[in-house]
């Protein structure tokens, strides 16, 4: 998989909490990514869009607001970054994702 996510799954208190995931780009070129959540009522993502240089990593912070216990997931879509792109949100708009990684999250 060109984009690896650690940890591959997570658990967070239903009362709220913060978890961090590391994205690693094993591609030969820069990639652009977008993080989507199955539950936008209880989760806040930072950043939602970003670039990762070849062989580099990026951190994604997930904040869980208080809510009922539930199983959710994040989907991280990625694609090769367009040459010279400066804004990851704009760069991602015109792209078809090359792949995605699903990260299950359990709020207990």
C-alpha positions, -999 to 999 in steps of 0.1 A, spaced: 0 0 0 15 34 -10 0 51 20 3 35 54 -16 46 85 -5 39 121 -22 28 142 -44 9 117 -74 10 141 -82 30 172 -102 32 203 -114 64 220 -135 72 250 -172 79 241 -169 108 266 -144 124 242 -107 124 236 -79 130 211 -60 104 190 -32 109 165 -25 88 134 7 89 113 4 87 75 35 74 57 40 79 20 60 51 4 55 64 -31 83 78 -52 65 112 -55 44 136 -34 8 126 -26 -22 146 -17 -47 132 8 -82 138 21 -96 124 54 -133 116 56 -153 105 87 -184 83 89 -195 104 119 -191 142 114 -213 149 145 -188 136 170 -154 138 152 -132 167 142 -103 161 119 -71 182 116 -60 185 88 -87 173 65 -65 178 34 -27 176 31 4 168 12 30 142 21 64 142 3 79 110 -9 92 89 20 78 114 45 51 113 72 22 135 83 2 136 115 -36 136 116 -53 146 148 -88 132 155 -109 147 182 -139 128 195 -166 149 211 -188 134 238 -215 112 224 -230 77 226 -206 47 222 -204 37 185 -183 21 159 -171 46 132 -144 48 106 -121 72 88 -114 68 51 -82 84 39 -82 89 2 -49 97 -17 -36 105 -51 -3 117 -67 -1 154 -61 -3 176 -92 30 193 -101 33 227 -85 2 224 -64 2 246 -33 -33 241 -18 -41 205 -10 -79 211 -10 -78 227 -44 -54 200 -57 -77 172 -45 -108 186 -61 -99 177 -97 -84 143 -89 -97 108 -89 -83 91 -58 -57 64 -66 -66 45 -34 -79 47 1 -72 34 36 -100 26 61 -93 31 98 -119 16 122 -125 37 153 -144 23 183 -159 48 208 -164 30 241 
